Amino acid sequence: MHRTQKSLVVYYSRTGENYAVGDIAEGNTAIVAKMIAQKTGADLFEIRTVKEYAADYTECTEEAKRELRDDARPEIAGDVADFAQYDTVYVGYPIWWGVPPMGVFTFIEKHDWAGKTVRPFCTHEGSGLGGSVRALKKALPGATVEDGLAIQGHVAQNDRPATEAAVERWLGK
């Protein structure tokens, strides 16, 4: 019996004060994640840290810098019910200090990624993917990590047609 391929979009996104877009109610990465899920029919799971980051942008960046320096694994709320059923996992995040937020690594380390295809995507304001793909490859032994998609946060927030076009080009690869 042949099993149907299943996909999951898992992402971390931040609301509140963001660089270049001001105070936002829906995170930049969430916008992209929802587009990918809608276009692929993938399930959707938002990574949420138990302890919320500061709403103030500068305070949040300092918290993120400390977590990165300490190689922290902040506790996350909830989990994907049956992670083993997914073949392709789209992993989305904002770029914080060149890599995904540390809560993304908390999620990654809870699961077996062997044999999975991982398609990373991020939002940023000038750093592109930064060192995130390299960090993911290191954290995901046994998975195939494909080329990532980088979309500037202010584009995701303010230009949905351009964001949608970039997502469609990337998904078509």
PADRENVO-641982 format. One line per field, with one value per atom (N, C-alpha, C): atom name; residue in three letters; x, y, z; residue number from 1. Coordinates in nm, 2 decimals, padded with zeros to 4 digits. Layout:
// residues N
atom (CA|...)
rest (ALA|...)
east (X|...)
north (Y|...)
up (Z|...)
nr (NUM|...)
END
This chain:
// residues 173
atom (N|CA|C|N|CA|C|N|CA|C|N|CA|C|N|CA|C|N|CA|C|N|CA|C|N|CA|C|N|CA|C|N|CA|C|N|CA|C|N|CA|C|N|CA|C|N|CA|C|N|CA|C|N|CA|C|N|CA|C|N|CA|C|N|CA|C|N|CA|C|N|CA|C|N|CA|C|N|CA|C|N|CA|C|N|CA|C|N|CA|C|N|CA|C|N|CA|C|N|CA|C|N|CA|C|N|CA|C|N|CA|C|N|CA|C|N|CA|C|N|CA|C|N|CA|C|N|CA|C|N|CA|C|N|CA|C|N|CA|C|N|CA|C|N|CA|C|N|CA|C|N|CA|C|N|CA|C|N|CA|C|N|CA|C|N|CA|C|N|CA|C|N|CA|C|N|CA|C|N|CA|C|N|CA|C|N|CA|C|N|CA|C|N|CA|C|N|CA|C|N|CA|C|N|CA|C|N|CA|C|N|CA|C|N|CA|C|N|CA|C|N|CA|C|N|CA|C|N|CA|C|N|CA|C|N|CA|C|N|CA|C|N|CA|C|N|CA|C|N|CA|C|N|CA|C|N|CA|C|N|CA|C|N|CA|C|N|CA|C|N|CA|C|N|CA|C|N|CA|C|N|CA|C|N|CA|C|N|CA|C|N|CA|C|N|CA|C|N|CA|C|N|CA|C|N|CA|C|N|CA|C|N|CA|C|N|CA|C|N|CA|C|N|CA|C|N|CA|C|N|CA|C|N|CA|C|N|CA|C|N|CA|C|N|CA|C|N|CA|C|N|CA|C|N|CA|C|N|CA|C|N|CA|C|N|CA|C|N|CA|C|N|CA|C|N|CA|C|N|CA|C|N|CA|C|N|CA|C|N|CA|C|N|CA|C|N|CA|C|N|CA|C|N|CA|C|N|CA|C|N|CA|C|N|CA|C|N|CA|C|N|CA|C|N|CA|C|N|CA|C|N|CA|C|N|CA|C|N|CA|C|N|CA|C|N|CA|C|N|CA|C|N|CA|C|N|CA|C|N|CA|C|N|CA|C|N|CA|C|N|CA|C|N|CA|C|N|CA|C|N|CA|C|N|CA|C|N|CA|C|N|CA|C|N|CA|C|N|CA|C|N|CA|C|N|CA|C|N|CA|C|N|CA|C|N|CA|C|N|CA|C|N|CA|C|N|CA|C|N|CA|C|N|CA|C|N|CA|C|N|CA|C|N|CA|C|N|CA|C|N|CA|C|N|CA|C|N|CA|C|N|CA|C|N|CA|C|N|CA|C|N|CA|C|N|CA|C|N|CA|C|N|CA|C|N|CA|C|N|CA|C|N|CA|C|N|CA|C|N|CA|C|N|CA|C)
rest (MET|MET|MET|HIS|HIS|HIS|ARG|ARG|ARG|THR|THR|THR|GLN|GLN|GLN|LYS|LYS|LYS|SER|SER|SER|LEU|LEU|LEU|VAL|VAL|VAL|VAL|VAL|VAL|TYR|TYR|TYR|TYR|TYR|TYR|SER|SER|SER|ARG|ARG|ARG|THR|THR|THR|GLY|GLY|GLY|GLU|GLU|GLU|ASN|ASN|ASN|TYR|TYR|TYR|ALA|ALA|ALA|VAL|VAL|VAL|GLY|GLY|GLY|ASP|ASP|ASP|ILE|ILE|ILE|ALA|ALA|ALA|GLU|GLU|GLU|GLY|GLY|GLY|ASN|ASN|ASN|THR|THR|THR|ALA|ALA|ALA|ILE|ILE|ILE|VAL|VAL|VAL|ALA|ALA|ALA|LYS|LYS|LYS|MET|MET|MET|ILE|ILE|ILE|ALA|ALA|ALA|GLN|GLN|GLN|LYS|LYS|LYS|THR|THR|THR|GLY|GLY|GLY|ALA|ALA|ALA|ASP|ASP|ASP|LEU|LEU|LEU|PHE|PHE|PHE|GLU|GLU|GLU|ILE|ILE|ILE|ARG|ARG|ARG|THR|THR|THR|VAL|VAL|VAL|LYS|LYS|LYS|GLU|GLU|GLU|TYR|TYR|TYR|ALA|ALA|ALA|ALA|ALA|ALA|ASP|ASP|ASP|TYR|TYR|TYR|THR|THR|THR|GLU|GLU|GLU|CYS|CYS|CYS|THR|THR|THR|GLU|GLU|GLU|GLU|GLU|GLU|ALA|ALA|ALA|LYS|LYS|LYS|ARG|ARG|ARG|GLU|GLU|GLU|LEU|LEU|LEU|ARG|ARG|ARG|ASP|ASP|ASP|ASP|ASP|ASP|ALA|ALA|ALA|ARG|ARG|ARG|PRO|PRO|PRO|GLU|GLU|GLU|ILE|ILE|ILE|ALA|ALA|ALA|GLY|GLY|GLY|ASP|ASP|ASP|VAL|VAL|VAL|ALA|ALA|ALA|ASP|ASP|ASP|PHE|PHE|PHE|ALA|ALA|ALA|GLN|GLN|GLN|TYR|TYR|TYR|ASP|ASP|ASP|THR|THR|THR|VAL|VAL|VAL|TYR|TYR|TYR|VAL|VAL|VAL|GLY|GLY|GLY|TYR|TYR|TYR|PRO|PRO|PRO|ILE|ILE|ILE|TRP|TRP|TRP|TRP|TRP|TRP|GLY|GLY|GLY|VAL|VAL|VAL|PRO|PRO|PRO|PRO|PRO|PRO|MET|MET|MET|GLY|GLY|GLY|VAL|VAL|VAL|PHE|PHE|PHE|THR|THR|THR|PHE|PHE|PHE|ILE|ILE|ILE|GLU|GLU|GLU|LYS|LYS|LYS|HIS|HIS|HIS|ASP|ASP|ASP|TRP|TRP|TRP|ALA|ALA|ALA|GLY|GLY|GLY|LYS|LYS|LYS|THR|THR|THR|VAL|VAL|VAL|ARG|ARG|ARG|PRO|PRO|PRO|PHE|PHE|PHE|CYS|CYS|CYS|THR|THR|THR|HIS|HIS|HIS|GLU|GLU|GLU|GLY|GLY|GLY|SER|SER|SER|GLY|GLY|GLY|LEU|LEU|LEU|GLY|GLY|GLY|GLY|GLY|GLY|SER|SER|SER|VAL|VAL|VAL|ARG|ARG|ARG|ALA|ALA|ALA|LEU|LEU|LEU|LYS|LYS|LYS|LYS|LYS|LYS|ALA|ALA|ALA|LEU|LEU|LEU|PRO|PRO|PRO|GLY|GLY|GLY|ALA|ALA|ALA|THR|THR|THR|VAL|VAL|VAL|GLU|GLU|GLU|ASP|ASP|ASP|GLY|GLY|GLY|LEU|LEU|LEU|ALA|ALA|ALA|ILE|ILE|ILE|GLN|GLN|GLN|GLY|GLY|GLY|HIS|HIS|HIS|VAL|VAL|VAL|ALA|ALA|ALA|GLN|GLN|GLN|ASN|ASN|ASN|ASP|ASP|ASP|ARG|ARG|ARG|PRO|PRO|PRO|ALA|ALA|ALA|THR|THR|THR|GLU|GLU|GLU|ALA|ALA|ALA|ALA|ALA|ALA|VAL|VAL|VAL|GLU|GLU|GLU|ARG|ARG|ARG|TRP|TRP|TRP|LEU|LEU|LEU|GLY|GLY|GLY|LYS|LYS|LYS)
east (00.08|00.00|00.09|00.07|00.14|00.08|00.17|00.13|00.13|00.03|00.02|00.13|00.19|00.29|00.22|00.27|00.20|00.31|00.26|00.35|00.30|00.39|00.37|00.44|00.38|00.44|00.45|00.57|00.60|00.68|00.63|00.70|00.69|00.79|00.78|00.77|00.68|00.66|00.64|00.67|00.66|00.57|00.48|00.40|00.46|00.39|00.45|00.53|00.62|00.71|00.81|00.81|00.91|00.99|01.11|01.19|01.13|01.13|01.08|00.93|00.85|00.71|00.63|00.69|00.62|00.55|00.44|00.37|00.27|00.29|00.21|00.13|00.01|-00.08|-00.06|-00.01|00.02|00.17|00.24|00.39|00.42|00.53|00.58|00.59|00.65|00.67|00.54|00.45|00.31|00.24|00.26|00.20|00.25|00.38|00.44|00.40|00.40|00.37|00.23|00.14|00.00|-00.02|00.06|00.05|00.10|00.22|00.27|00.17|00.12|00.02|-00.10|-00.15|-00.27|-00.23|-00.11|-00.07|-00.03|00.01|00.05|-00.04|-00.14|-00.23|-00.17|-00.06|00.01|-00.06|-00.04|-00.09|00.00|-00.05|00.01|00.03|00.15|00.18|00.26|00.22|00.30|00.37|00.50|00.59|00.57|00.53|00.51|00.59|00.67|00.75|00.65|00.68|00.60|00.61|00.74|00.77|00.77|00.68|00.68|00.80|00.85|00.95|00.89|00.98|00.94|00.87|00.77|00.70|00.79|00.87|00.97|01.07|01.09|01.19|01.33|01.38|01.52|01.54|01.44|01.44|01.44|01.36|01.35|01.48|01.55|01.67|01.78|01.78|01.87|01.84|01.71|01.68|01.72|01.70|01.74|01.89|01.97|02.11|02.16|02.10|02.14|02.11|01.99|01.96|02.06|02.09|02.19|02.32|02.37|02.50|02.50|02.39|02.38|02.33|02.31|02.26|02.14|02.05|01.93|01.83|01.74|01.63|01.51|01.45|01.33|01.22|01.14|01.03|00.92|00.87|00.76|00.63|00.52|00.39|00.33|00.28|00.22|00.32|00.27|00.35|00.26|00.33|00.26|00.21|00.09|00.03|00.11|00.13|00.19|00.30|00.41|00.52|00.57|00.57|00.62|00.54|00.42|00.34|00.38|00.47|00.51|00.64|00.63|00.75|00.83|00.75|00.81|00.77|00.87|00.84|00.90|00.81|00.86|00.88|01.00|01.04|01.06|00.98|00.98|01.02|01.08|01.13|01.18|01.18|01.25|01.40|01.49|01.63|01.66|01.71|01.76|01.90|01.99|02.13|02.19|02.13|02.18|02.13|02.05|01.99|01.85|01.78|01.64|01.64|01.53|01.51|01.54|01.59|01.63|01.51|01.39|01.27|01.25|01.29|01.29|01.37|01.49|01.57|01.51|01.44|01.37|01.27|01.20|01.10|01.18|01.28|01.36|01.41|01.46|01.53|01.42|01.30|01.19|01.15|01.20|01.15|01.27|01.23|01.32|01.30|01.40|01.39|01.45|01.49|01.56|01.47|01.52|01.44|01.34|01.33|01.24|01.31|01.23|01.28|01.24|01.33|01.31|01.33|01.23|01.23|01.23|01.34|01.34|01.30|01.23|01.19|01.20|01.24|01.26|01.21|01.19|01.17|01.29|01.32|01.44|01.43|01.52|01.53|01.66|01.72|01.85|01.95|01.94|02.04|02.01|01.90|01.87|01.85|01.90|01.89|02.00|02.09|02.20|02.27|02.30|02.36|02.25|02.13|02.02|02.02|02.05|02.04|02.16|02.27|02.39|02.35|02.29|02.25|02.15|02.05|01.95|02.01|02.10|02.17|02.24|02.31|02.38|02.28|02.16|02.06|01.98|01.98|01.89|01.97|02.05|02.12|02.02|02.04|01.94|01.83|01.82|01.72|01.78|01.71|01.75|01.71|01.80|01.76|01.78|01.67|01.67|01.70|01.71|01.74|01.62|01.66|01.56|01.50|01.40|01.33|01.35|01.39|01.41|01.32|01.23|01.15|01.16|01.18|01.19|01.06|01.07|00.95|00.86|00.91|00.82|00.75|00.81|00.74|00.63|00.66|00.55|00.44|00.47|00.37|00.29|00.35|00.29|00.26|00.32|00.30|00.27|00.15|00.11|00.12|00.09|00.11|00.26|00.35|00.49|00.54|00.48|00.51|00.46|00.34|00.28|00.35|00.40|00.48|00.61|00.68|00.80|00.78|00.67|00.64|00.61|00.53|00.50|00.62|00.72|00.84|00.92|00.93|01.01|00.94|00.81|00.74|00.76|00.77|00.78|00.91|01.01|01.15|01.15)
north (-00.12|00.00|00.13|00.21|00.34|00.45|00.51|00.61|00.75|00.82|00.96|01.05|01.13|01.22|01.33|01.36|01.47|01.58|01.70|01.81|01.89|01.95|02.04|02.17|02.28|02.41|02.43|02.44|02.47|02.61|02.70|02.83|02.90|02.99|03.08|03.22|03.30|03.44|03.53|03.66|03.75|03.87|03.90|04.02|04.13|04.25|04.36|04.45|04.52|04.61|04.53|04.56|04.49|04.60|04.56|04.65|04.68|04.80|04.84|04.84|04.77|04.77|04.82|04.86|04.91|04.80|04.84|04.75|04.67|04.53|04.45|04.35|04.31|04.22|04.08|04.06|03.93|03.94|03.84|03.84|03.82|03.87|03.86|03.71|03.63|03.49|03.42|03.45|03.39|03.41|03.53|03.56|03.47|03.45|03.36|03.22|03.17|03.04|03.00|03.09|03.06|03.06|03.14|03.13|02.99|02.95|02.82|02.71|02.71|02.60|02.60|02.72|02.73|02.68|02.71|02.67|02.52|02.46|02.32|02.22|02.28|02.19|02.13|02.18|02.13|02.17|02.09|02.13|02.24|02.31|02.43|02.42|02.45|02.45|02.57|02.65|02.77|02.73|02.75|02.73|02.86|02.84|02.95|02.92|03.02|03.00|03.02|02.95|02.96|03.11|03.15|03.29|03.37|03.47|03.56|03.66|03.69|03.79|03.93|04.03|04.16|04.22|04.30|04.36|04.46|04.53|04.63|04.56|04.61|04.55|04.54|04.65|04.65|04.55|04.55|04.45|04.31|04.28|04.15|04.11|04.20|04.16|04.13|04.20|04.17|04.03|04.00|03.87|03.76|03.78|03.69|03.67|03.78|03.77|03.69|03.71|03.63|03.48|03.45|03.31|03.24|03.32|03.26|03.24|03.34|03.33|03.21|03.18|03.08|02.94|02.94|02.82|02.77|02.86|02.83|02.75|02.68|02.61|02.65|02.76|02.81|02.70|02.69|02.60|02.64|02.55|02.58|02.52|02.58|02.54|02.45|02.33|02.24|02.17|02.09|02.01|01.96|01.91|01.85|01.71|01.67|01.55|01.42|01.41|01.29|01.33|01.38|01.43|01.33|01.20|01.10|01.09|01.13|01.12|01.21|01.31|01.41|01.38|01.39|01.37|01.50|01.60|01.73|01.83|01.90|02.00|02.13|02.23|02.37|02.43|02.48|02.54|02.69|02.77|02.91|02.99|03.10|03.18|03.32|03.41|03.54|03.51|03.59|03.58|03.67|03.60|03.67|03.65|03.75|03.74|03.63|03.63|03.54|03.40|03.36|03.22|03.23|03.11|03.11|03.14|03.19|03.20|03.06|03.06|02.94|02.85|02.90|02.82|02.72|02.76|02.67|02.55|02.57|02.45|02.37|02.43|02.35|02.25|02.30|02.22|02.11|02.15|02.06|01.94|01.97|01.86|01.77|01.80|01.71|01.60|01.61|01.52|01.45|01.33|01.26|01.31|01.36|01.42|01.33|01.21|01.12|01.09|01.11|01.08|01.19|01.30|01.41|01.51|01.57|01.68|01.81|01.90|02.02|02.14|02.23|02.35|02.47|02.53|02.65|02.77|02.86|02.99|03.09|03.21|03.31|03.45|03.54|03.68|03.75|03.86|03.93|04.08|04.16|04.30|04.33|04.24|04.27|04.16|04.06|03.96|03.84|03.83|03.71|03.59|03.48|03.36|03.36|03.45|03.46|03.32|03.27|03.14|03.04|03.06|02.98|02.84|02.83|02.70|02.61|02.67|02.60|02.55|02.63|02.60|02.48|02.49|02.39|02.25|02.26|02.13|02.07|02.14|02.09|02.03|02.09|02.05|01.93|01.91|01.81|01.70|01.62|01.51|01.41|01.36|01.26|01.32|01.45|01.52|01.58|01.59|01.66|01.81|01.90|02.04|02.11|02.16|02.22|02.37|02.43|02.57|02.65|02.75|02.83|02.95|03.00|03.12|03.23|03.35|03.46|03.58|03.63|03.74|03.85|03.97|04.08|04.10|04.12|04.13|04.24|04.36|04.47|04.43|04.35|04.30|04.21|04.11|04.02|04.09|04.20|04.27|04.37|04.43|04.54|04.51|04.40|04.37|04.23|04.19|04.05|03.99|04.07|04.01|03.97|04.06|04.03|03.91|03.90|03.79|03.66|03.66|03.55|03.50|03.59|03.56|03.49|03.54|03.48|03.34|03.32|03.19|03.09|03.14|03.05|03.01|03.11|03.08|02.97|02.99|02.90|02.76|02.76|02.63|02.55|02.63|02.56|02.50|02.53|02.47|02.33)
up (00.00|00.00|00.00|-00.09|-00.10|-00.01|00.07|00.16|00.09|00.11|00.06|00.12|00.04|00.09|00.17|00.29|00.37|00.40|00.40|00.43|00.55|00.62|00.73|00.72|00.75|00.77|00.91|00.97|01.11|01.11|01.19|01.19|01.33|01.34|01.46|01.40|01.45|01.41|01.53|01.51|01.62|01.58|01.68|01.66|01.75|01.76|01.84|01.75|01.81|01.74|01.66|01.53|01.44|01.36|01.33|01.25|01.11|01.07|00.94|00.91|01.00|00.98|01.10|01.21|01.32|01.40|01.47|01.55|01.47|01.47|01.38|01.46|01.41|01.48|01.43|01.30|01.24|01.20|01.25|01.22|01.07|01.03|00.89|00.85|00.93|00.90|00.89|00.98|00.98|00.85|00.79|00.66|00.55|00.55|00.45|00.48|00.60|00.64|00.59|00.62|00.58|00.43|00.35|00.21|00.16|00.22|00.18|00.21|00.33|00.37|00.27|00.24|00.15|00.01|-00.04|-00.18|-00.19|-00.08|-00.08|-00.02|00.05|00.12|00.25|00.29|00.41|00.54|00.64|00.78|00.83|00.93|00.98|01.13|01.18|01.32|01.36|01.45|01.50|01.62|01.62|01.74|01.83|01.95|02.05|02.17|02.21|02.33|02.45|02.56|02.68|02.74|02.74|02.79|02.66|02.66|02.54|02.55|02.43|02.42|02.44|02.47|02.50|02.37|02.39|02.27|02.21|02.29|02.24|02.15|02.03|01.94|01.99|02.05|02.10|02.21|02.31|02.42|02.37|02.27|02.21|02.15|02.08|02.01|02.12|02.23|02.34|02.40|02.42|02.47|02.38|02.25|02.15|02.14|02.16|02.16|02.28|02.40|02.52|02.50|02.44|02.41|02.32|02.21|02.12|02.19|02.26|02.33|02.43|02.49|02.59|02.53|02.40|02.33|02.40|02.43|02.51|02.43|02.50|02.43|02.51|02.47|02.55|02.53|02.64|02.64|02.54|02.47|02.37|02.42|02.38|02.41|02.30|02.34|02.24|02.15|02.06|01.97|01.86|01.75|01.64|01.69|01.66|01.71|01.66|01.53|01.48|01.37|01.42|01.34|01.24|01.27|01.18|01.05|01.05|00.92|00.81|00.84|00.74|00.67|00.54|00.45|00.43|00.40|00.38|00.49|00.54|00.65|00.60|00.59|00.56|00.70|00.72|00.85|00.84|00.90|00.88|01.01|00.99|01.11|01.06|01.16|01.13|01.15|01.09|01.11|01.23|01.34|01.46|01.48|01.46|01.48|01.38|01.26|01.16|01.15|01.25|01.26|01.30|01.30|01.35|01.50|01.56|01.70|01.77|01.89|01.96|01.99|01.99|02.01|01.89|01.77|01.66|01.68|01.74|01.77|01.88|01.98|02.08|02.01|01.91|01.83|01.76|01.69|01.60|01.69|01.81|01.89|01.95|01.94|02.00|01.90|01.78|01.67|01.60|01.53|01.45|01.31|01.25|01.11|01.00|01.04|00.95|00.83|00.71|00.59|00.54|00.62|00.58|00.49|00.41|00.33|00.40|00.42|00.49|00.39|00.39|00.30|00.39|00.42|00.51|00.44|00.52|00.47|00.58|00.55|00.66|00.61|00.71|00.69|00.75|00.69|00.73|00.69|00.73|00.68|00.62|00.55|00.48|00.49|00.58|00.59|00.51|00.44|00.36|00.46|00.41|00.50|00.61|00.60|00.70|00.71|00.83|00.85|00.88|00.85|00.90|00.84|00.71|00.64|00.69|00.71|00.77|00.91|00.99|01.13|01.12|01.03|01.02|00.98|00.88|00.83|00.95|01.03|01.15|01.25|01.27|01.36|01.31|01.18|01.12|01.05|01.12|01.06|01.01|00.89|00.83|00.75|00.76|00.68|00.55|00.45|00.33|00.34|00.36|00.37|00.23|00.18|00.04|00.05|-00.07|-00.07|-00.01|00.06|00.14|00.06|00.12|00.06|00.17|00.12|00.21|00.16|00.24|00.20|00.31|00.26|00.35|00.43|00.56|00.64|00.60|00.56|00.52|00.39|00.30|00.18|00.22|00.31|00.35|00.41|00.49|00.57|00.47|00.38|00.30|00.15|00.10|-00.04|-00.06|-00.04|-00.05|-00.19|-00.29|-00.43|-00.46|-00.42|-00.44|-00.35|-00.23|-00.14|-00.20|-00.25|-00.31|-00.43|-00.52|-00.64|-00.60|-00.49|-00.45|-00.39|-00.32|-00.26|-00.38|-00.48|-00.59|-00.67|-00.69|-00.77|-00.69|-00.56|-00.47|-00.47|-00.45|-00.45|-00.58|-00.69|-00.82|-00.85|-00.76|-00.78|-00.75)
nr (1|1|1|2|2|2|3|3|3|4|4|4|5|5|5|6|6|6|7|7|7|8|8|8|9|9|9|10|10|10|11|11|11|12|12|12|13|13|13|14|14|14|15|15|15|16|16|16|17|17|17|18|18|18|19|19|19|20|20|20|21|21|21|22|22|22|23|23|23|24|24|24|25|25|25|26|26|26|27|27|27|28|28|28|29|29|29|30|30|30|31|31|31|32|32|32|33|33|33|34|34|34|35|35|35|36|36|36|37|37|37|38|38|38|39|39|39|40|40|40|41|41|41|42|42|42|43|43|43|44|44|44|45|45|45|46|46|46|47|47|47|48|48|48|49|49|49|50|50|50|51|51|51|52|52|52|53|53|53|54|54|54|55|55|55|56|56|56|57|57|57|58|58|58|59|59|59|60|60|60|61|61|61|62|62|62|63|63|63|64|64|64|65|65|65|66|66|66|67|67|67|68|68|68|69|69|69|70|70|70|71|71|71|72|72|72|73|73|73|74|74|74|75|75|75|76|76|76|77|77|77|78|78|78|79|79|79|80|80|80|81|81|81|82|82|82|83|83|83|84|84|84|85|85|85|86|86|86|87|87|87|88|88|88|89|89|89|90|90|90|91|91|91|92|92|92|93|93|93|94|94|94|95|95|95|96|96|96|97|97|97|98|98|98|99|99|99|100|100|100|101|101|101|102|102|102|103|103|103|104|104|104|105|105|105|106|106|106|107|107|107|108|108|108|109|109|109|110|110|110|111|111|111|112|112|112|113|113|113|114|114|114|115|115|115|116|116|116|117|117|117|118|118|118|119|119|119|120|120|120|121|121|121|122|122|122|123|123|123|124|124|124|125|125|125|126|126|126|127|127|127|128|128|128|129|129|129|130|130|130|131|131|131|132|132|132|133|133|133|134|134|134|135|135|135|136|136|136|137|137|137|138|138|138|139|139|139|140|140|140|141|141|141|142|142|142|143|143|143|144|144|144|145|145|145|146|146|146|147|147|147|148|148|148|149|149|149|150|150|150|151|151|151|152|152|152|153|153|153|154|154|154|155|155|155|156|156|156|157|157|157|158|158|158|159|159|159|160|160|160|161|161|161|162|162|162|163|163|163|164|164|164|165|165|165|166|166|166|167|167|167|168|168|168|169|169|169|170|170|170|171|171|171|172|172|172|173|173|173)
END
